[in-house]
Amino acid sequence: MNKIVTIQQSIMAEDEKFADAIRADNGKRGLLMVNLIGSPGCGKTTLLEKTAEARRLSFAVIEGDLATSRDAERLAKHDIPVVQVNTHGGCHLEANVVQKAMEALPLDTLDVLFVENVGNLVCPAEFDLGEDFKVALLSTPEGADKPLKYPYLFTSSEVILLTKADLLPYLNFDMDMFTRDVAHLNPSAKTVHVDSLSGRGLDEWLAILEERVREKKAHAL
């Protein structure tokens, strides 16, 4: 058992070197990098589509999935530069893979680089990709109890998006529980209720991104 733990730590430590290199390069460019993490179907791709439609930021996407390029094809229709990464069973993206994917993107022309991670509330939260911050997405049909069940994602995310907020009237979603648990796990996180179909919460989401872009560019090396 000790040998297995040692090997796992060694692999993660090696990949963190790639994450550090990505962070340093993006610092020189003034490029904001955001890691989107959530379950399959929580609305990650739809959020990116709506972000593109707003036309307030230039961005590209590294799209992580086990298989298919369907989400990447959706984003490409919005003229978003996108690179598809298929993990073929892997539950998360790693920094060395992200660094390779970045080579195919016009990084010097962008405000933001989004990584849409593999749909999963556990593994993706544990790996540093060189991002400036993580965003946790939880859709209302998944239930209000998820923050305490998957605490690391919610403690490590700077922004928490509660998606599909339009369904709240039809669901037994305990908002008091959700709000209390998020405040307990991560009192400094910004929580935004989002309904991508109606546009609710999108202005607040975009304002967060724009503020962070300004900060990133102001501190570019």
N, C-alpha and C positions, 0 to 999 in steps of 0.2 A: 504493500500500500504506500509506503514512504517513497518508493521509487517512482510510482505513478504520479504522486503529487509533485515530486521534484521535476519530472519531465514536463508536466503541464505548466509549472511556473517558468521553466526555461523557455518553452515555446512562447508564452505570453510576453516574457521579458524581451525576447528577440523581436517580436512584432512591435513592441512599444518603440523600438528604435525607428521603425518606419513611421509610426505615428508622430514621433518628435520631429522627424525630417519634414513631414507634411505640414506640421504646425509652423515650423520655421519658414518654409517656402511661402506659405499663405500669409505669414506675417509680413514678409517682404513685399508681397503683391498688394496687401490690404484687402485680401479676399476672405470673406466670412464663410465658414464651413459649418453646416448644420446637419446633425445626425437624427433622422426621423425614425422613431421606433414605435411599433404597435402591432397588434394582432392582425392576421389576414382579414381584410374586409372592414377595417376600422376607418378607412377613408384617407389613407396617406396619398394615394395617387390623385384622388379627387381634389384634395387640398392643394396639391401642386398645380393641377389644372386651373383652379380658381385663382391661385396666386399669379399664374401666367396671364390669365385674362385681365387682371387688374392693371397690368403693364406699368407697374411702379418700380420694378426691379428687374435687372437682367440676371438670369441664373441658368445653371446647367444642373443635370441630375445624374448621379450614378445610381442605377436601378438594380437592387439586389433581389433575386428570386431563386427558388430552388430550380425552377424550370420555366420555359416559355419566355417570350419577349413581349407579351401582351401589354403590360403596363408601360414599357418603353415605347411601344407603338402608339399608345394613347397620348403620351407626352410629346412625341415627335410631331403629331398633328398640330400642336400649338407652337411649332417652330422652336421648341426647347432643345438645345444640345443635350443628348442623352447617350450614356454608355450602359449597355446591359451586361450585368454580371450574373451568371447562373452558377450556383454553388453545388448543384447535383447532389443534394441531400444535406449539405452543410447548413447549420441553423443560424449562421451569422456571417457578416463580412469581416475581413481582416484588413489591417492597415496596408500590408504589402500588396494586396489585391487592389485596394483603393488607389494606392500610389500609381500602380500600372495603368489603371483606368483613366486617371487624371491626364495622362500623356496624350489622350485622344480628344481633349476638350480645350476650347479657347479661353484658358483661365485668365489671361490678361485683360479680357473684355468683360468680365463678369463682376457683379456685386456679391453674389452668393453662389456657393456650391452646396447643393443638397445631396445627402446620401439617404436614399430611401432603403432602409435596411430590410433584411428578410423578415417576414411577418412572424413575430415571436416576442413575448414579453420578458424572456429570461436571458438567453445567450447574448443577443446583441448589446444589451446594456453593460455587459461585463468587459467588452473589448473597446479600447481606445483607438479611434480611427484618425486621430489628429484633429478632430472637430473642435470648434469653439464652444459649442454646447449641444446637449441632447434635448430633443423634444419628445415627450411621451404622449402618444395618442391613445385614448380610451373611448370607444364608442358606447353610447348609452345602453344598447342591448346586451353588452357584455356584463353589466351589473356594477353596482356601486362598491362591491366588496373587493375589487381587484387591487387597489393600491396596497392594502395590507397583505394580500396574498403574494404580490410580486413587488416587494418593497424596494429592491435595489434600483429598479428602473425609475421609480417615482422619487427616490432620494437623490438620484444622480442627474435628474433632468432639471434644466433651468426653466423650461416652459412645459405646462401640462395642458393639452387640448382635449376637452370633452366634446367629442364629435357626435354627429347625428342628434343634436339637441332638439330638433323638431319632433323627435319621437317621444320625448319626455311625457307628454300627456297620455300616452298609450302604454307606458311601461311602469312597472313597480320599481322605479329607481329611487333609492333612498339618498336624496341629495344631502341631507344632514350628515349621514354616515360618510359619504364621499368627501364632503367639505372638511369634516372633522379629521378624517384619516390623512388627507393630503396635508392639512395644516400641521398635524402631528409629525408626519414623516419629513416634510420639507416646507417649513414656514416661509421661506424666501422665494419659493417658486411662484411664477405668474400662471394663474389658471384662467383659461379662456374657454367659454362655451361657444361651440362652432356649429353652424348649420350651413354646409357648403351650398346647398340647393337655394336657400333664400339669401345667403350672403351674411347671415348673422355671425358676428365675431370676426369676420375677415378683416375689417378695418383695424381692429385691435391687434390681430396677428401681424398684419403688414406693418403697423406702427412699431411693433417690437423689432421686427427685422430691420426696418429702416434706421432705427436708433442704433442697433448693433452694427450695421454697415457703416454708419457715420463714425462710430467709435473706432472700428477696425481700420478704416482708411486714414483716420487722424493719427493713428499710432503706427502706420506702415513704416517699416525700416528703410 
